[in-house]
Amino acid sequence: MLLEHPPPRTSGIALCCSFPSFFPIAMNVPTSRSKLFDKLRARMTEICDIIIDNATRKNEGASDKEVSTIDLLLTAEDEESGQRITREEILAQMRVLFLASYETTATTMTWALLELARHPHIQTKLREELLSFSGEPSYDQLTTGFTYLDAVVQETLRVHPATKGRIRQADEDDGIPLSEPLQTKSGEVVNSIAVERGTVIGISIPCMNCFEAIWGPDSKVFRPERWLDPDGITKKAQEMKGYRHLLTFTDGPRSCIGKLFAVAEIKTVLSVVIKNFVLEMRDGPNTQVESVRGISLRPKVAGEDGIKLGAHCSMTM
């Protein structure tokens, strides 16, 4: 595993995201962000309450019905005690499903459309591939039949992960192996870092996805061709665990279970938009863009209020 200080911008993002995890009392500070989340939580609870009530009424007396995620939550029970989960637990699960399936995917789509608007040659190449296929592609064709579309989506996931960091706590004493020996302040050379049980560790996803020592000198450049060239993915990057050598969906037992569906959804939206519209930045390809922090980091035109991208589109001929 490689350990190195991330760039200042990434470091600041990771610190902001992980600060409440290291200092839980910070969650009680009435900041504009915490007020936003309070309003979001209240509104989502109202919506989820309505969905649960409608699903309950619909299922009463129904003998033959399609099983939805909500139905599974309503009928879920503990194998040993037979006790069903409470309404509060169902609401909590539904809020997670809404945020995980909507916000992160929508943010990734936004970044993908932005990069295509900033790189007209990439957009043109993608459009040519999509228009070469007649008719509506099937799920299998969409996921495996368009190599350049796949490369664009993978590069978007690499450069613009929807979540900027993850917090993990060690369940037992362990050690983090280093790719290269490290000299401590005392002068001792170590090959691993000892981690005591209970230690909280912050993981910067953008740092690992765009780390020059892993991905090469053009690690911060949006270049879909790296996923197509025979030597585009460096050997060190190929050693990275996670979906397609990325930490965007994290890894291990708590990795994103909906990653394949999310990727298919992104590809579907991009294929429809790029086949029918030409995207351009309002002020040209060199328009300065910055990230604004909401639930996730979304792009916006630098120096302007709101989260408008400053892009416009026209119909293809």
C-alpha positions as CSV (number, residue, x, y, z in Angstrom):
1,M,0.0,0.0,0.0
2,L,1.2,3.5,-0.9
3,L,1.1,6.2,1.7
4,E,1.9,9.8,0.7
5,H,0.5,13.2,1.6
6,P,-2.2,14.1,-1.0
7,P,-2.2,17.4,-2.9
8,P,-3.4,20.4,-0.7
9,R,-6.8,20.5,-2.4
10,T,-7.5,16.8,-1.9
11,S,-6.2,17.0,1.7
12,G,-8.5,19.8,2.5
13,I,-11.5,18.0,1.1
14,A,-10.6,14.8,3.0
15,L,-10.2,16.8,6.2
16,C,-13.6,18.5,5.9
17,C,-15.3,15.2,5.1
18,S,-13.7,13.3,7.9
19,F,-13.6,15.9,10.7
20,P,-17.0,15.0,12.2
21,S,-15.9,11.3,12.3
22,F,-12.9,12.1,14.4
23,F,-14.8,14.7,16.5
24,P,-18.5,13.7,16.7
25,I,-19.4,16.8,18.7
26,A,-18.8,18.8,15.5
27,M,-22.0,17.3,14.1
28,N,-24.0,19.4,16.6
29,V,-22.5,22.7,15.4
30,P,-25.3,24.6,13.5
31,T,-23.4,25.3,10.3
32,S,-25.1,25.9,6.9
33,R,-24.2,22.4,5.9
34,S,-25.7,20.8,9.0
35,K,-28.9,22.9,8.5
36,L,-29.0,21.7,4.8
37,F,-28.8,18.0,6.0
38,D,-31.5,18.6,8.6
39,K,-33.9,19.9,6.0
40,L,-33.0,17.1,3.6
41,R,-33.5,14.5,6.3
42,A,-36.9,15.9,7.3
43,R,-38.0,16.1,3.7
44,M,-36.8,12.6,2.8
45,T,-38.6,11.2,5.9
46,E,-41.8,12.8,4.7
47,I,-41.4,11.2,1.2
48,C,-40.4,7.8,2.6
49,D,-43.4,7.9,5.0
50,I,-45.7,8.4,2.0
51,I,-44.1,5.6,0.0
52,I,-44.3,3.2,3.0
53,D,-48.0,4.0,3.6
54,N,-48.8,3.5,-0.1
55,A,-46.9,0.2,-0.3
56,T,-48.6,-1.1,2.9
57,R,-52.1,-0.3,1.5
58,K,-51.2,-1.8,-1.9
59,N,-50.0,-5.0,-0.3
60,E,-53.0,-5.5,2.0
61,G,-55.0,-8.4,0.6
62,A,-52.8,-8.8,-2.5
63,S,-52.0,-12.4,-3.3
64,D,-50.0,-11.9,-6.5
65,K,-47.7,-8.9,-6.7
66,E,-44.3,-7.9,-7.9
67,V,-41.8,-7.7,-5.1
68,S,-40.1,-4.3,-4.7
69,T,-37.3,-3.2,-2.4
70,I,-39.9,-1.5,-0.2
71,D,-41.8,-4.8,0.0
72,L,-38.7,-6.6,1.1
73,L,-38.0,-4.1,3.8
74,L,-41.6,-4.3,5.1
75,T,-41.5,-8.1,5.3
76,A,-37.9,-8.5,6.5
77,E,-37.5,-10.2,9.8
78,D,-34.8,-11.6,12.1
79,E,-34.1,-15.3,11.4
80,E,-33.7,-16.2,15.1
81,S,-36.4,-14.1,16.8
82,G,-38.8,-13.6,13.9
83,Q,-39.1,-10.0,14.8
84,R,-39.7,-7.6,12.0
85,I,-37.7,-4.4,11.6
86,T,-39.3,-1.2,12.9
87,R,-40.7,1.6,10.8
88,E,-37.8,3.8,12.0
89,E,-35.3,1.3,10.7
90,I,-37.1,1.1,7.3
91,L,-37.0,4.8,7.0
92,A,-33.3,4.8,7.8
93,Q,-32.7,2.2,5.1
94,M,-34.8,4.0,2.5
95,R,-32.9,7.3,3.1
96,V,-29.6,5.5,2.5
97,L,-31.0,4.0,-0.7
98,F,-32.2,7.3,-2.0
99,L,-28.9,9.1,-1.3
100,A,-26.7,6.2,-2.5
101,S,-28.6,5.5,-5.7
102,Y,-29.5,9.1,-6.7
103,E,-27.0,11.7,-5.5
104,T,-23.7,9.9,-6.3
105,T,-24.9,8.7,-9.7
106,A,-26.3,12.2,-10.7
107,T,-23.0,13.8,-9.6
108,T,-21.0,11.4,-11.7
109,M,-23.2,12.1,-14.7
110,T,-22.7,15.8,-14.2
111,W,-19.0,15.5,-14.2
112,A,-19.0,13.2,-17.3
113,L,-21.1,15.7,-19.3
114,L,-18.8,18.5,-18.1
115,E,-15.7,16.7,-19.3
116,L,-17.3,16.0,-22.7
117,A,-18.2,19.7,-23.1
118,R,-14.6,20.7,-22.2
119,H,-13.1,18.1,-24.6
120,P,-14.9,18.4,-27.9
121,H,-12.7,15.8,-29.6
122,I,-13.6,13.2,-27.0
123,Q,-17.3,14.0,-27.3
124,T,-17.1,13.7,-31.1
125,K,-15.3,10.3,-30.9
126,L,-17.9,9.0,-28.4
127,R,-20.8,10.2,-30.6
128,E,-19.3,8.5,-33.6
129,E,-19.2,5.2,-31.7
130,L,-22.7,5.5,-30.4
131,L,-24.1,6.5,-33.9
132,S,-22.4,3.5,-35.5
133,F,-24.9,1.2,-33.7
134,S,-28.4,1.1,-35.2
135,G,-31.4,0.7,-32.9
136,E,-31.6,0.6,-29.1
137,P,-28.8,-1.4,-27.5
138,S,-29.6,-4.2,-25.0
139,Y,-28.2,-4.2,-21.5
140,D,-25.4,-6.5,-22.5
141,Q,-24.5,-4.5,-25.5
142,L,-24.6,-1.3,-23.5
143,T,-22.3,-2.6,-20.8
144,T,-19.8,-4.5,-23.0
145,G,-20.3,-3.4,-26.6
146,F,-19.2,0.2,-26.6
147,T,-15.5,0.3,-25.7
148,Y,-15.1,4.1,-25.9
149,L,-18.2,4.8,-23.9
150,D,-16.9,2.4,-21.2
151,A,-13.5,4.3,-21.3
152,V,-15.2,7.7,-20.8
153,V,-17.3,6.4,-17.9
154,Q,-14.3,4.7,-16.2
155,E,-12.2,7.8,-16.6
156,T,-14.9,9.9,-15.1
157,L,-15.2,7.5,-12.1
158,R,-11.4,7.8,-11.7
159,V,-10.9,11.5,-11.9
160,H,-14.2,12.5,-10.3
161,P,-15.3,10.0,-7.6
162,A,-18.7,11.0,-6.1
163,T,-17.4,10.4,-2.6
164,K,-14.1,11.9,-1.5
165,G,-13.2,9.8,1.4
166,R,-14.0,6.9,3.6
167,I,-13.5,6.4,7.4
168,R,-12.7,3.0,8.8
169,Q,-11.9,1.8,12.3
170,A,-9.6,-1.0,13.1
171,D,-11.3,-4.0,14.8
172,E,-8.0,-5.4,16.0
173,D,-4.3,-4.6,16.1
174,D,-2.8,-4.8,12.7
175,G,-0.2,-3.2,10.4
176,I,-0.4,-1.4,7.1
177,P,2.4,-2.6,4.7
178,L,4.3,0.1,2.8
179,S,5.4,-0.2,-0.8
180,E,8.7,1.4,0.1
181,P,10.6,1.6,3.4
182,L,9.9,4.8,5.5
183,Q,12.3,6.5,7.9
184,T,10.6,7.8,11.0
185,K,11.6,10.9,13.0
186,S,13.7,8.8,15.3
187,G,15.7,7.5,12.3
188,E,14.2,4.0,12.4
189,V,13.4,2.5,9.0
190,V,10.1,0.7,8.9
191,N,8.3,-1.4,6.3
192,S,4.9,-1.1,7.8
193,I,2.8,1.2,10.1
194,A,1.4,-0.3,13.3
195,V,-2.3,0.2,13.7
196,E,-3.8,-0.3,17.2
197,R,-7.3,-1.6,17.7
198,G,-9.8,1.3,17.7
199,T,-7.7,3.5,15.5
200,V,-9.7,5.6,13.0
201,I,-8.2,5.8,9.5
202,G,-9.2,8.2,6.8
203,I,-8.9,7.1,3.2
204,S,-8.7,9.8,0.4
205,I,-10.3,8.3,-2.7
206,P,-9.3,11.1,-5.1
207,C,-5.7,10.8,-3.9
208,M,-5.5,7.1,-4.6
209,N,-7.4,7.4,-8.0
210,C,-5.1,10.2,-9.2
211,F,-1.8,9.4,-7.4
212,E,1.0,10.0,-9.8
213,A,3.1,7.2,-8.4
214,I,0.3,4.8,-9.2
215,W,-1.2,6.2,-12.4
216,G,1.7,7.9,-14.0
217,P,2.7,11.5,-14.9
218,D,-0.7,12.2,-16.6
219,S,-2.7,10.9,-13.6
220,K,-4.7,14.1,-13.2
221,V,-5.5,14.4,-16.9
222,F,-8.9,13.3,-18.2
223,R,-7.8,10.8,-20.9
224,P,-10.2,7.9,-21.6
225,E,-7.7,6.4,-24.0
226,R,-5.7,5.1,-21.0
227,W,-8.4,2.4,-20.6
228,L,-8.0,1.3,-24.2
229,D,-4.2,1.5,-24.8
230,P,-2.3,-1.8,-24.1
231,D,-0.1,-0.1,-21.6
232,G,-2.5,2.6,-20.6
233,I,-3.0,1.2,-17.1
234,T,0.3,1.1,-15.2
235,K,1.4,-2.0,-13.5
236,K,1.1,-0.3,-10.1
237,A,-2.5,0.7,-10.9
238,Q,-3.3,-2.9,-11.9
239,E,-2.3,-4.0,-8.5
240,M,-4.9,-1.7,-6.9
241,K,-7.9,-3.6,-5.6
242,G,-11.4,-2.3,-6.1
243,Y,-13.7,-2.2,-9.1
244,R,-11.6,-1.7,-12.2
245,H,-8.5,-0.8,-10.1
246,L,-10.4,2.2,-8.5
247,L,-11.5,3.0,-5.0
248,T,-14.5,5.0,-6.3
249,F,-16.9,2.3,-5.0
250,T,-14.4,1.4,-2.2
251,D,-13.6,-2.3,-1.7
252,G,-14.1,-5.1,0.7
253,P,-17.3,-6.3,2.5
254,R,-18.6,-2.7,2.6
255,S,-18.1,-1.8,-1.0
256,C,-21.0,-0.4,-3.1
257,I,-23.4,-3.2,-3.9
258,G,-25.0,-1.1,-6.7
259,K,-21.9,-0.3,-8.7
260,L,-22.8,-2.3,-11.8
261,F,-26.3,-0.8,-11.9
262,A,-24.9,2.7,-11.4
263,V,-22.4,2.2,-14.3
264,A,-25.1,0.9,-16.6
265,E,-27.3,3.9,-15.6
266,I,-24.6,6.4,-16.4
267,K,-23.9,4.8,-19.7
268,T,-27.6,4.8,-20.7
269,V,-27.9,8.5,-19.9
270,L,-24.7,9.5,-21.7
271,S,-25.6,7.4,-24.8
272,V,-29.0,9.2,-25.2
273,V,-27.6,12.7,-24.5
274,I,-24.5,12.5,-26.7
275,K,-26.3,10.9,-29.6
276,N,-28.9,13.7,-29.7
277,F,-27.1,16.8,-28.4
278,V,-23.8,18.6,-28.9
279,L,-22.5,20.0,-25.6
280,E,-20.3,23.1,-25.3
281,M,-19.0,25.3,-22.5
282,R,-20.6,28.7,-22.5
283,D,-17.2,30.5,-22.4
284,G,-15.2,27.9,-24.3
285,P,-13.3,24.7,-23.4
286,N,-11.0,26.6,-21.0
287,T,-13.9,27.8,-18.8
288,Q,-12.6,27.6,-15.2
289,V,-14.6,25.1,-13.1
290,E,-14.5,24.5,-9.3
291,S,-16.2,22.2,-6.9
292,V,-19.0,23.2,-4.6
293,R,-19.8,21.1,-1.6
294,G,-23.3,19.9,-1.0
295,I,-24.2,16.3,-0.3
296,S,-21.3,15.5,-2.7
297,L,-18.9,17.7,-4.6
298,R,-20.5,19.1,-7.7
299,P,-18.9,21.2,-10.4
300,K,-19.7,24.9,-11.0
301,V,-18.3,27.8,-13.0
302,A,-15.6,29.5,-10.9
303,G,-16.7,32.8,-9.4
304,E,-20.4,32.4,-10.1
305,D,-23.2,31.7,-7.6
306,G,-25.1,28.5,-7.7
307,I,-24.2,25.2,-9.3
308,K,-24.9,26.0,-12.9
309,L,-22.3,24.6,-15.3
310,G,-22.2,27.4,-17.8
311,A,-22.7,24.9,-20.6
312,H,-25.3,24.8,-23.4
313,C,-26.3,22.2,-26.0
314,S,-27.7,22.0,-29.5
315,M,-29.4,19.2,-31.4
316,T,-27.3,17.0,-33.6
317,M,-28.2,16.8,-37.3
